Amino acid sequence: MGKNNGKDFTSFIQEAGLIWGPSPEIYGGLAGFYTYGPLGKLLKNKVENSVRRTFNENGFREIEGPTVLPNEVWKASGHLDTFVDRTIKCKKCSAIFRADKLIEENHDVSADTFSDKEVLSFLKKHKIKCPTCKGEFNEKIERQSLMMKTVVGGKEASLRPETATGTYLPFLRYYNYFRKKLPFGVFQIGKAYRNEISPRQSVLRGREFTQAEGQIFIDPKEKNKWEGYGKVKGEKLPFWSEEEQKKGKHSGGLTSIEEALKKKLIKSEVYGWAIWLAYTQFKNFGIPLERIRLRQHHKDEKAFYADDAWDIELNLNNYGWTEVCGIHDRTDYDLVEHSKASGIKLEAQRENGEKFVPHVIEIAFGTDRPTYSLIDLFYEKKEEGDGKTTFKLPYHMSPIDLSIFPLMKKEGLIDLSEEIKNDLQKHFVVDYDSSGSIGKRYLRSATSGIPYAITIDYDSLQDKKVTLRDRDTQEQKRIEISELGNILKSLFNDEKNFLDLN
C-alpha cells in the first residue's frame, strides 16, 4: 500500500459518509470536533463491538461512569495541575501549535522526551515551519492546560480528559461485586474531552473523542503469578526497546513475552499478558501485522507513577508511525491518591487478614484512532488503469456486511429481494440498492467496503438461487436461497473459503 493522496483521501472520507468536519461545517467548524457519517458510524460501531468482545472474552466487565466530575477528583489525580502540553507560537500568523507534535508529524522520534531546549533546537535544525503560513516560530515554549472546565450547581468541575480516573473511583463497589476476590478487570468505552492545541489529523487528535480503557486490579504480590501468562508467554511480539530506539529504526524482529520478561524489558507476568491482550485487539481489528510495533517509553518520558509503560504504534499511510494505545503498570498510585483526598480507604484484604492497596494495570486506547487507521490503511486510489478507488477493509470489520440487488425493478424480483433482505438483516447489516446498472451498483458497494453482493435475477424466481459476488476477487457463485444465511455466517467466521463454495 502506497502513500495516500491527501486530497483524494479527504474527498473519499467525506463523500463516502465516513467522517465530516470539523463540525459544525455550516458555521465554519470548530477544530477538534467531527461528525461520523452513516458509513463511519457503522465502522466505529464495529470497532467498539470488537473491543467489547475482546475484553469480555478475557474476563473484563464493562461499566459506565459520568463524563463530568468535581475538580477535587482532578486535583487528586494530578490532572488539574499537571495535565498540560507544551506550545509554540508562530511569529508571522500567531498560530499556536503543540511543540512536540510538530516534530513527530515529520520525524520518527518521540519528542515527548525532549527538553524545551531540545525541542527548540530540533525545530531550528530541521527547519520546521508553521503549517499554516510557513513562518518561523518564537524561541519560547509555553504551557497550556488540557482540561475543559465547567461549573455544576455552583461547584467547579471538569469534563473528563480520560475514562481511567472515573473507573478507579468505584473500586469498593467492584470489590464487593467480585466477591472480594482479586484480580478482576473492568473497562469503559465513552467520550472524553481535551483542550488540544491546534488539533489536526482528523479524528486522530480531536478535542472530543471516544476512549476504550481496561483496568486490571491485582494484588502486587500476585503480579508474577498470573494465571493467563502460561498460555501467551511464547507469543512473539514486535517489541522496540528504549535501547533499540537509540540505535535508530525498529529492526522488525520479534521477541517472545517470556524472553522480554527475562531481559527485564517488562517487569511482570500480568504486564506481559496485558501487552499481549492489547496487541491481540489490534490484530482483531484486522491491522496488518507489519504495520504494528510496540514502543517502550524512555525513562524520562514515562509517567512518574508508571512502573512499566509501552505504546502500540501503527504505521499509517498518511501520518507514518502513530501512537494508538498505551499499556501502563500504574502501581497503587491512583487508589492511594484518591484515598488520601476522599478520606475513604480503597483497600483489599488477603486471606490472612492483611490489608493492602491493589495495583492497576491499564490498557488505554480509543476507538477513533483504530477507526481512522482502518480507513487509512485499506483505502487506495489506483494511479493507473481505471483509476478506481478501492476500500478493501477486512471483511469482518466492514461497516455494511451485504448488498442486495434486484436485477430489475419488477414486482416479482422486488418481492423476493425484500424477503431475502428481511431475513438476512436479522443477522447482518444490509444495504438494499435497486437503482442504476448492476455494474454501477457493484462499484458503489465495493467503494463502501461491502464484502458481498447478492443479486436476485429472473432465474432466482425459478431455481430459488441467487448470485453471491465477492468484493475482492469479483468471483461469483450461485447459492441456494435457503442456504444463504448459513453460508454467509461461515464466510464471515472464516469457516469457508469463497472459492470452495459449491
HELIX and SHEET records of a PDB file:
HELIX    1   1 GLY A    6  GLU A   15  1                                  10    
HELIX    2   2 GLU A   25  TYR A   27  5                                   3    
HELIX    3   3 PRO A   38  GLU A   57  1                                  20    
HELIX    4   4 ASN A   71  SER A   77  1                                   7    
HELIX    5   5 HIS A   79  THR A   82  1                                   4    
HELIX    6   6 ALA A   99  GLU A  104  1                                   6    
HELIX    7   7 ALA A  111  THR A  113  5                                   3    
HELIX    8   8 ASP A  116  LYS A  125  1                                  10    
HELIX    9   9 ALA A  164  TYR A  168  1                                   5    
HELIX   10  10 PHE A  171  TYR A  177  1                                   7    
HELIX   11  11 SER A  202  ARG A  205  5                                   4    
HELIX   12  12 PRO A  220  GLU A  222  5                                   3    
HELIX   13  13 TYR A  229  VAL A  232  1                                   4    
HELIX   14  14 GLU A  242  LYS A  247  1                                   6    
HELIX   15  15 ILE A  257  LYS A  262  1                                   6    
HELIX   16  16 GLU A  269  ASN A  284  1                                  16    
HELIX   17  17 LEU A  289  ARG A  291  5                                   3    
HELIX   18  18 TYR A  333  SER A  342  1                                  10    
HELIX   19  19 ASP A  368  PHE A  378  1                                  11    
HELIX   20  20 TYR A  395  MET A  397  5                                   3    
HELIX   21  21 GLU A  411  LEU A  424  1                                  14    
HELIX   22  22 ILE A  438  THR A  447  1                                  10    
HELIX   23  23 TYR A  458  ASP A  463  1                                   6    
HELIX   24  24 ILE A  481  GLU A  483  5                                   3    
HELIX   25  25 LEU A  484  PHE A  492  1                                   9    
HELIX   26  26 PHE A  498  ASP A  500  5                                   3    
SHEET    1   A 2 ILE A  19  TRP A  20  0                                        
SHEET    2   A 2 THR A  35  TYR A  36 -1                                        
SHEET    1   B 8 PHE A  60  GLU A  62  0                                        
SHEET    2   B 8 PHE A 184  TYR A 193  1                                        
SHEET    3   B 8 GLU A 208  ILE A 218 -1                                        
SHEET    4   B 8 HIS A 359  GLY A 366 -1                                        
SHEET    5   B 8 GLY A 320  ASP A 329 -1                                        
SHEET    6   B 8 ASP A 308  LEU A 316 -1                                        
SHEET    7   B 8 ILE A 292  GLN A 296 -1                                        
SHEET    8   B 8 PHE A 239  TRP A 240  1                                        
SHEET    1   C 3 VAL A  68  PRO A  70  0                                        
SHEET    2   C 3 LYS A 155  LEU A 159 -1                                        
SHEET    3   C 3 MET A 148  VAL A 152 -1                                        
SHEET    1   D 3 ILE A  96  ARG A  98  0                                        
SHEET    2   D 3 VAL A  84  LYS A  89 -1                                        
SHEET    3   D 3 GLU A 142  SER A 145 -1                                        
SHEET    1   E 2 LYS A 236  LEU A 237  0                                        
SHEET    2   E 2 THR A 255  SER A 256 -1                                        
SHEET    1   F 2 ALA A 348  GLN A 349  0                                        
SHEET    2   F 2 LYS A 355  PHE A 356 -1                                        
SHEET    1   G 2 TYR A 379  LYS A 381  0                                        
SHEET    2   G 2 THR A 389  PHE A 391 -1                                        
SHEET    1   H 5 VAL A 430  TYR A 432  0                                        
SHEET    2   H 5 LEU A 402  PRO A 406  1                                        
SHEET    3   H 5 TYR A 452  ILE A 456  1                                        
SHEET    4   H 5 LYS A 465  ASP A 470 -1                                        
SHEET    5   H 5 GLN A 476  GLU A 480 -1                                        
END                                                                             
